[in-house]
Each structure stands twice: as structure tokens, then as C-alpha cells.
Amino acid sequence: MSTLSLNLLSFTGKIKILHMTWLAFFISFVVWFNHAPLLLAIAETLSLSKAQVKTLLILNVALTIPARIVIGILVDKFGPKRTYSTLLALGSVPCFIFAAADNFEQLALARFLMGFVGAGFVIGIRMVGEWFPARQVGIAEGIYGGWGNFGSAAAAMTLPTVALLFGGDDGWRYAIAGTGVIALVYSVIYFFSVSDTPKGSTYFKPKKSGAMEVTSIWDLFFYILMTIPLYATLSLLTWKLSPAGVNMLSDFAAACIHITLWTLFLYNVYKIVHINEAHLSRPVEAIHRYKFKQVAILDLAYLVTFGSELAVVSMLPLFFHETFHETQGITIVEAGLLASGYAFMNLVARPGGGWISDKFGRKLSLTIFILGLAVGYFLMSLITPDWSIALAVILTMACSFFVQAGEGAVFAMVPLIKRRMTGQIAGMVGAYGNVGAVLFLTVLSFVSPSVFFAVIAGGALIVLIAVQFIEEPQGHIVELEEDGSVAMIEVN
């Protein structure tokens, strides 16, 4: 299949939906990361300490993990059009709160709420999966993810200039409020420009909301097991905010949050059992079964791909500066420019990973990409101040290609597992990406960058073994129409 068959210059039918939806994702990422390039100005205006700046960075991702699960449930129930439009409109509110903040507490609240916007990615996975057939879904999801993900880089490149144009100490406020206005306006445009499915197609919804349906008792226990890291990561973030970390929370407050989190976990387990107990009381018909291991393995694959991307993007400029400043005179600005190549690869690598998956098979492609990123990170662990800067940058971009192509390969498979639960599956897989970021950044806080890269490489090799147990999508997904008739959705 050629990418030309998608005719990306068109703005009708499924191509229109693709363009409208990756732009919605792009805007959500501009909003989510609108603070990053302006942190220095924000800190100066409000006299923030280094600990408070670090706290804002942590709070920005804290809510995204549960938000992706919640958004996955909502998009399956209400459809992507309504869910994306609502999320963009609501996401503008914390933008305005952040822009108007007069103290750290107001900034912290707005940043925490902003984490919900980071869940917008999940919505488009379901939308694109509804509009594109299996033979094109990989490249379509790759374009959606890669081009939309570029919103964080776009924010870094444009918002400082916007702030300078307005000038003064409050320039950053206008820049951030401006992103909120864009999100609010586009929420209306998106709602009136798209539909959840092509004309005549059915939007299949889960029978019950609150947790994923599974099709065997073993999968029920497997599902519960795979939810534990989500809560453990939130506990880890709470620990980082406690006196043992940046000291934003008191010991009592941190203890209360820990208790609340694990109480919610127990409630989640109850919901999982409650939603599945009725149909698991007798064997599920073979045509309606799916294997939860497919979801679990994709969880791990996204943990090591997107999780490592988020972690590496945040530390790479400082790594280049600390490595080459003394030996080759590199400045902070130059280090940032060189590190930006890692994120720029998203524009081609993620769509490329999806296209390769469509053309050469999902399992084989994912295997090659995971192996490639393991080798890439291992070689990055060997970088020393004596290396050529050009060689270090080329290696970093090559590694980035495998990382982001791997992300494309993961979501080339997500829509092919169980159509009516695509949002929930995408939500869980996406949440594991944030789990990986928190895990790897925690490792970085204890070890040197070279050990950090080596740890990611080692984790990738473990995931590579797990990927060998995933099954290539074959045949059809079976769903029931409202009239009881059977719908067969091709997946290969």
C-alpha cells in the first residue's frame, strides 16, 4: 500500500476526519505543554523556587494517567466528536486560571487540572479507527499520533515569541491564555465538522461502562494485575511531592492521598469483577472472545516507547550541555537545538512505523522497532565528552526513529483488538506510556545519564521477549448490531 492512496491533500471523507482530528490532538498538546518554554519567565514573575518549578512539572503529568482511563470509557460511551469537543472546551479553563495566577498555589492547581488535557490522544485513536480500514489504520493512526504529538514542539518554538510580542513581565500570561482561546474556538469547529463514523456505519458501544469487558476468568485476573502499576505510579508521584521529595505535601496529606489511591484501586477491582461476572458465569462464545494478553503486551510496549520518549525529551538538552560544554564549548541554547531533533522525528517516524506495520505485519514491525530502540539506547549510554557532537546527534535521532516508529506500531494494532472497547484499550495503553515516563525519570533521579539509558535498553529487551507472545491480528472482529445481527469487521 502506498501512502499516496490516502491522498493527504484531500479534505473530504476520511481524510478530512484525519486532518481535523490530528489538529485537535495537536492543540491539546500545545495546551498541555504551554508552560514548558515559559517556565523561566513564570518563575521570575512569581518568584518561584527551583523546588516549586519541579513541582509544576510533576503536577502536569499527575492527572494524565487516570484521565486516559476515564477518557477511554467516555469516548466509547459518548463517541469521539462529543468527547474531544468537550475536552478541548474544558481544557481552556485551566489555561485561563494558569494565565491569571498570582501565586504558586494557583499555578499548581491549574497545572494539575491541565493534566486531563493530555488524555485527548485516546479520543482520536477511536475516531481514526472508525474511519480507516485495517489495511490503512496503521499509517492513519501514525499520522494522527506523530503530527499531533508535534504540538509540544510547536509550543516550544512559538510561545516564547508570542510572549515577547506582547512584551513585559506578563507576556507569558497572554501566550498561555491564547492557547486556551484556540482550544475553546476549535472545540466548536471540531464538533460541527466531524461525525463519529462514516455514513451508514454503526458506532459500537460497550454493554456496560466503568471497566473493560474480558472474555475469560484468566483474563479477569490478568486485567486486575495490569491495573496495579497505574496506581503504584500515582503513589510514586505522591511520594515525590511529599517531604521525601519536593516537600509540597505534608506527611499527613501524602498519607491521605496514598490511602485514597488504594481505596480507589479496590473500588476499581470491584467494578472490574462486577462488570464481568455475569457474562463470565458461562463460557463466552468463541466468535466474541479476545485475548487480554494483546492489551497487556501493548501496554508494556508503549511503556518503553512513549514512556522513554517523554523521559528522554525532558533530560536531553541538559545531558548534551553537561556532556559537551567543557570539551566542545556547547551552550545551553545550542544543546536545546540539538536535542530538538529527537522530538522532530515524530513527524515522519510515527507515521512510518504505522505504514510499515500495515505493509509488513504488526508483530514483526513491533519486534524490529523495540530491538532497534534497545540497541539505540545502549549506544547512547556509551556517549562521552570525547565523542563527536555530530555523531551523538545522529545516534540520538536514529534511536528516536525506532522509539517513535514503535509508538506507531503499537497503535496500528490497538484498533484491531475489540472495536467497541477501542477507547478503553487506547486509554490503558496510553496510561502505560505515562507510567514509563515516571518510572524512567525516577530512575534518572538516582543514577547517571549513561546508566539511565542502559536501564531503558535493558527494559526494552524484556519487552522484546513479551512482544514475541503477541498474536498478529487475523480474520474479523465480531460485534452485534442493535437489531441483533452480526457485524464482521476485517482486521488484516
C-alpha positions in Angstrom: 0.0 0.0 0.0 1.3 3.5 -0.8 0.8 6.5 1.4 -0.3 8.2 -1.8 -3.5 6.1 -1.7 -4.5 8.2 1.3 -4.4 11.4 -0.8 -3.5 13.6 2.2 -4.0 16.8 0.1 -7.7 16.0 0.1 -10.1 17.5 2.6 -13.1 15.2 2.2 -14.3 12.0 3.7 -12.0 10.1 6.0 -9.0 12.3 5.1 -10.9 15.3 6.4 -11.6 13.4 9.6 -7.9 12.6 9.9 -6.8 16.2 9.4 -9.4 17.6 11.8 -8.6 15.0 14.5 -4.8 15.3 14.4 -5.2 19.0 14.6 -7.4 18.6 17.7 -4.6 16.4 19.2 -2.0 19.0 18.2 -3.9 21.7 20.0 -4.4 19.6 23.1 -0.6 19.1 23.3 0.1 22.8 22.7 -2.2 23.4 25.7 -0.7 20.6 27.8 2.9 21.8 27.3 2.3 25.6 27.0 4.1 26.2 30.3 7.4 24.5 29.5 9.1 27.1 27.2 7.9 29.9 29.5 8.9 28.5 32.9 11.9 30.9 33.3 9.6 33.9 32.8 6.9 32.5 35.0 9.4 31.7 37.8 10.8 35.3 37.6 7.4 36.9 37.7 6.1 35.0 40.6 9.5 34.4 42.4 9.2 30.6 42.3 11.9 28.4 43.8 13.6 25.5 41.9 11.5 23.1 44.0 8.3 24.8 43.0 9.2 24.7 39.3 9.9 20.9 39.7 6.6 20.5 41.4 4.8 22.1 38.5 6.4 19.7 36.1 5.3 16.7 38.2 1.8 18.1 38.6 1.5 18.5 34.8 1.6 14.7 34.3 0.0 13.5 37.5 -3.6 13.5 36.4 -3.0 12.2 32.9 -2.7 8.6 34.0 -6.2 8.3 35.5 -7.5 10.7 32.9 -6.6 8.5 30.0 -8.5 5.6 31.6 -11.6 7.8 32.2 -11.5 9.4 28.8 -11.3 5.9 27.2 -14.5 5.0 29.0 -16.2 8.2 28.0 -15.2 8.1 24.3 -16.5 4.5 24.0 -19.8 5.6 25.5 -20.4 9.0 24.0 -18.3 9.0 20.9 -15.2 10.9 19.9 -16.9 14.0 18.5 -18.6 15.0 21.7 -15.8 13.8 23.9 -13.0 15.7 22.0 -15.0 18.9 21.7 -15.9 18.8 25.4 -12.3 18.1 26.5 -10.9 21.0 24.4 -13.5 23.4 25.8 -12.9 22.3 29.4 -9.2 22.3 28.8 -9.3 26.0 28.1 -10.4 26.8 31.7 -7.2 25.8 33.5 -5.3 27.7 30.8 -7.1 30.9 31.8 -6.6 30.0 35.5 -2.9 29.5 35.0 -2.5 32.7 33.0 -4.2 34.7 35.7 -2.4 33.1 38.6 -0.9 35.4 41.2 0.8 32.7 43.4 2.3 29.2 43.3 -0.8 27.6 44.7 -3.0 28.8 41.9 -0.3 27.8 39.3 -0.2 24.3 40.9 -4.0 23.8 40.8 -4.2 24.9 37.2 -1.3 22.7 36.2 -2.8 19.7 37.9 -6.1 20.1 36.1 -4.2 20.6 32.8 -3.0 17.0 33.0 -6.5 16.0 32.0 -6.0 17.6 28.6 -3.1 15.1 28.0 -5.7 12.4 27.7 -7.0 13.8 24.4 -4.8 11.4 22.5 -7.0 8.5 23.4 -10.1 10.0 21.7 -8.5 10.3 18.2 -7.4 6.7 18.3 -11.0 5.6 18.4 -12.1 8.2 15.8 -9.4 7.2 13.3 -10.0 3.5 13.9 -13.7 4.0 13.0 -12.9 5.7 9.7 -10.0 3.8 8.3 -9.9 0.1 7.3 -7.3 -2.3 8.7 -5.0 -2.0 5.7 -4.6 1.7 6.3 -5.3 2.1 10.0 -1.5 1.9 10.9 -0.4 4.8 8.8 -3.6 6.8 9.7 -3.0 6.4 13.4 0.7 7.1 12.9 -0.1 10.4 11.1 -2.6 11.3 13.9 -0.2 10.5 16.7 3.0 11.8 15.0 1.6 15.1 13.7 -0.5 15.8 16.7 2.4 15.0 19.1 4.3 17.7 17.4 2.1 20.2 19.3 4.6 20.1 22.2 7.5 21.1 20.0 5.3 23.8 18.3 4.6 25.3 21.7 8.3 25.4 22.5 9.0 27.1 19.2 6.2 29.7 19.1 5.0 30.6 22.6 8.2 32.4 23.7 7.9 34.6 20.5 4.3 35.3 21.3 5.2 36.3 24.8 7.9 38.7 23.5 5.5 40.3 21.1 3.2 41.2 24.0 6.3 42.2 26.0 6.7 43.0 29.6 6.6 40.7 32.6 3.1 39.5 31.7 3.9 38.4 28.1 3.8 34.7 29.2 0.2 35.2 30.5 -1.1 36.4 27.1 0.7 33.5 25.4 -0.8 30.8 27.7 -4.3 32.4 27.6 -4.0 32.5 23.8 -3.7 28.7 23.7 -6.8 28.5 25.8 -8.7 30.7 23.3 -7.5 28.5 20.4 -8.7 25.3 22.2 -12.1 26.8 23.0 -12.7 28.0 19.4 -11.5 24.7 17.9 -13.8 22.7 20.2 -16.8 24.3 18.4 -15.2 23.9 15.0 -14.5 20.2 15.6 -18.0 19.5 16.9 -19.6 20.8 13.8 -17.1 19.4 11.3 -16.9 15.7 12.1 -19.0 12.6 12.7 -18.2 9.5 14.8 -18.5 7.1 11.9 -18.8 7.0 8.1 -22.4 7.3 6.9 -24.3 4.1 7.4 -21.8 2.6 9.9 -22.6 1.6 13.4 -20.8 3.1 16.4 -20.5 0.0 18.7 -20.6 0.8 22.4 -19.6 -1.4 25.4 -22.5 -3.2 27.1 -21.5 -1.7 30.5 -19.3 1.3 31.4 -16.7 1.6 34.2 -14.2 -1.1 33.2 -13.3 -3.3 30.2 -15.1 -6.4 29.4 -12.9 -9.5 29.3 -13.7 -13.0 27.9 -12.2 -15.5 30.3 -11.5 -15.8 34.1 -7.8 -15.8 33.5 -8.1 -12.6 31.6 -10.1 -11.1 34.5 -7.2 -11.7 36.9 -4.7 -10.5 34.3 -6.6 -7.3 33.9 -6.7 -6.6 37.6 -2.9 -7.3 37.8 -2.2 -4.8 35.0 -4.1 -2.1 36.8 -1.7 -2.2 39.8 1.2 -0.2 38.1 -1.2 2.6 37.3 -2.0 3.2 41.0 1.6 2.4 42.0 2.8 5.2 39.7 0.3 7.7 41.2 1.7 6.7 44.7 5.2 7.3 43.4 4.2 10.8 42.2 2.7 11.4 45.6 5.9 10.4 47.3 7.8 12.8 45.0 5.5 15.6 46.3 6.0 14.6 49.9 8.7 15.8 52.3 10.9 13.0 50.9 10.7 14.7 47.5 10.0 18.3 46.7 8.1 18.9 50.0 4.9 20.3 48.6 2.7 17.9 50.6 2.9 17.2 54.3 3.4 13.7 55.5 -0.3 13.6 56.6 -1.5 14.9 53.3 0.6 12.4 51.4 -0.6 9.5 53.6 -4.2 10.6 52.9 -3.6 10.5 49.2 -2.0 7.1 49.4 -5.0 5.7 51.3 -7.4 7.3 48.8 -5.5 5.9 45.8 -5.5 2.3 47.0 -9.1 2.6 48.1 -9.9 3.7 44.6 -7.9 0.6 43.4 -10.1 -1.7 45.5 -13.2 0.0 44.0 -11.8 -0.4 40.5 -11.3 -4.1 41.2 -14.9 -4.3 42.4 -16.1 -2.6 39.1 -14.0 -5.0 37.0 -15.5 -8.0 38.7 -19.0 -6.6 38.7 -19.0 -5.7 35.0 -17.6 -9.1 34.0 -19.2 -11.6 36.5 -22.5 -12.0 34.6 -21.1 -12.9 31.1 -18.2 -15.0 32.6 -20.6 -17.2 34.6 -20.7 -19.3 31.5 -18.2 -19.7 28.6 -18.1 -16.8 26.1 -18.8 -17.9 22.5 -15.6 -18.2 20.5 -16.5 -15.6 18.0 -16.9 -13.0 20.7 -13.6 -13.7 22.5 -10.4 -11.7 22.5 -7.2 -12.2 24.4 -6.4 -9.6 27.1 -2.7 -10.5 26.7 -2.8 -8.5 23.4 -3.7 -5.4 25.5 -1.1 -6.2 28.2 1.8 -6.6 25.8 0.9 -3.4 24.0 0.8 -1.7 27.5 4.4 -2.8 28.0 5.5 -1.8 24.5 4.1 1.7 24.9 5.7 2.0 28.4 9.1 1.5 26.8 8.5 3.6 23.6 6.4 6.6 24.6 7.5 6.4 28.2 11.1 6.6 27.3 10.4 9.4 24.8 8.8 11.6 27.5 11.6 10.9 29.8 14.4 11.5 27.3 12.9 14.7 25.8 12.9 16.2 29.3 16.5 15.5 30.1 18.3 15.5 26.7 19.1 19.3 26.5 20.8 19.2 29.9 22.5 15.9 29.0 24.1 17.4 25.9 25.1 20.6 27.7 26.7 18.7 30.6 28.4 16.3 28.3 29.9 18.6 25.7 30.1 22.0 27.5 33.6 21.7 28.8 35.2 19.7 26.0 33.5 21.4 23.0 32.0 24.6 24.3 28.4 23.9 23.6 25.9 26.4 25.1 22.5 25.8 26.7 20.8 27.2 23.6 22.8 25.0 21.3 22.2 22.0 23.4 18.4 22.6 23.3 18.5 23.0 19.5 20.5 19.8 19.1 18.1 17.9 21.4 15.1 19.1 19.5 16.0 16.6 16.7 14.7 13.8 18.9 11.2 15.3 19.0 11.2 16.4 15.4 11.4 12.7 14.3 7.8 12.4 15.3 6.7 14.0 12.1 8.0 11.0 10.0 8.9 8.2 12.4 5.4 7.6 13.9 3.6 7.6 10.6 6.4 5.5 9.1 6.0 2.9 11.9 2.3 2.7 11.2 2.9 2.3 7.5 5.5 -0.4 8.0 3.1 -2.2 10.3 0.3 -2.1 7.6 2.7 -3.3 4.9 4.9 -5.9 6.6 2.8 -7.1 9.6 2.2 -5.8 13.2 4.2 -8.3 15.2 7.3 -8.3 13.0 7.3 -4.5 12.8 7.0 -4.0 16.6 9.7 -6.6 17.2 12.2 -4.7 14.9 11.4 -1.3 16.4 11.7 -2.5 20.0 15.0 -4.2 19.2 16.2 -1.0 17.4 15.5 1.2 20.3 17.2 -1.2 22.7 20.3 -1.0 20.6 20.0 2.8 20.2 19.7 3.4 24.0 22.6 1.1 24.7 24.8 3.0 22.3 23.6 6.3 23.8 24.8 5.0 27.2 28.3 5.0 25.7 28.4 8.7 24.8 31.3 10.5 26.4 32.6 14.1 26.2 35.2 12.9 23.7 32.5 11.9 21.1 31.8 14.0 18.0 28.7 16.1 18.6 27.5 15.3 15.1 27.8 11.5 15.8 26.0 11.9 19.1 23.1 13.8 17.5 22.9 11.3 14.6 22.8 8.4 17.0 20.1 10.2 19.1 17.9 10.8 16.1 18.3 7.2 14.9 17.3 5.9 18.3 14.4 8.3 18.2 13.2 6.9 14.9 12.9 3.4 16.4 11.2 4.8 19.5 8.5 6.7 17.7 8.1 4.1 14.9 7.4 1.7 17.8 4.7 4.0 19.1 3.2 4.0 15.6 3.3 0.2 15.5 1.6 -0.1 18.9 -1.4 2.0 17.9 -1.5 0.3 14.5 -2.7 -2.7 16.5 -4.8 -1.1 19.2 -8.0 -0.6 17.0 -7.8 -4.2 15.8 -8.5 -5.9 19.2 -12.1 -5.2 20.1 -13.9 -2.3 18.3 -16.4 -1.4 20.9 -13.7 -1.0 23.5 -11.1 0.7 21.4 -11.2 3.8 23.6 -10.7 1.9 26.8 -7.9 -0.1 25.3 -6.2 3.0 24.0 -6.7 4.7 27.4 -4.9 1.9 29.2 -2.1 1.6 26.7 -1.7 5.4 26.7 -1.6 5.5 30.5 1.2 3.0 30.5 3.2 5.5 28.4 3.0 7.9 31.3 3.8 5.1 33.8 7.0 4.5 31.8 7.9 8.2 31.9 7.5 8.4 35.6 9.4 5.2 36.1 12.4 6.2 33.9 12.6 9.8 35.3 12.6 8.3 38.8 15.5 6.1 37.8 17.3 9.1 36.4 17.0 10.9 39.8 19.2 8.2 41.3 21.7 7.4 38.6 23.9 8.9 35.9 22.5 9.5 32.4 24.6 6.7 31.0 23.1 4.2 33.5 19.6 5.8 32.7 20.0 5.0 29.0 21.3 1.5 29.8 18.2 0.8 32.1 15.9 1.8 29.3 17.8 -0.5 26.9 17.5 -3.4 29.4 13.8 -2.8 29.9 13.3 -2.8 26.1 14.9 -6.2 25.9 12.5 -7.6 28.5 9.5 -6.1 26.5 11.0 -7.5 23.3 10.6 -11.0 24.8 7.0 -10.2 25.7 6.2 -9.0 22.2 7.0 -12.4 20.9 3.8 -13.7 22.6 1.6 -11.2 20.9 -0.6 -12.6 18.1 -0.9 -11.0 14.7 -4.5 -9.7 14.1 -6.3 -12.2 11.8 -9.8 -12.6 10.5 -12.5 -10.4 11.8 -13.7 -8.6 15.0 -17.3 -9.7 15.7 -19.8 -7.1 17.0 -23.5 -7.1 17.4 -25.8 -4.5 15.7 -28.7 -3.1 17.7 -31.1 -5.4 15.9 -29.1 -8.4 17.0 -27.4 -9.1 13.6 -23.7 -9.9 13.5 -21.2 -7.3 12.1 -17.9 -8.6 10.9 -15.0 -6.1 10.9 -11.9 -7.1 9.0 -8.6 -6.8 10.9 -6.0 -8.0 8.4 
